[in-house]
Amino acid sequence: MLCAIGSSLLGGSMMFDPQPLVGACNGRYNATPIQQLNSCSSIIKGDFSRRIRSVAYSRRGELRASEGETDDALDDFENAIRIDPDNAQAYADRGKVFLQGGKFDQAISDYEKALALKPESAEALYGRGIARLRIGDAVDGNADVAAAKAIRADIDTVFGPVEVQTPP
């Protein structure tokens, strides 16, 4: 799921129009994954508000996770949360990395933090539901999945397949 980075979140004075940079970080303008990553990195290093930098860290973490760069992705999510503890998407994205890594309790914890900040997050509900199912909590897991689908019927497609690695 792409994070929304918008011009209303920009802080500081800008000598250039930041929209192309922000759009490229979000995958607009037909930006390739490397262009997206570089744009997010430029935002992180730039003179932007804490919120926009947090969202850029979260988006870069999402890109890194999709490339299997789990440790770098987790570092980005940590930075996103450190900069803006109210970044629900960073918790949800980190939860998905934990879920895929078979760290179900950590995934559930992050999804619960995301839901405390954004209760209507279909992604966080669905992820928590999958994690609960993986630890054998069928009642709560199925309830979370059903609640997520009530919010967004195609959440299973949007969330994507969850290939869980066995933790060491």
Order of alpha helices (4+ residues) and beta strands (2+ residues): alpha-alpha-alpha-alpha-alpha-alpha-alpha-alpha-alpha
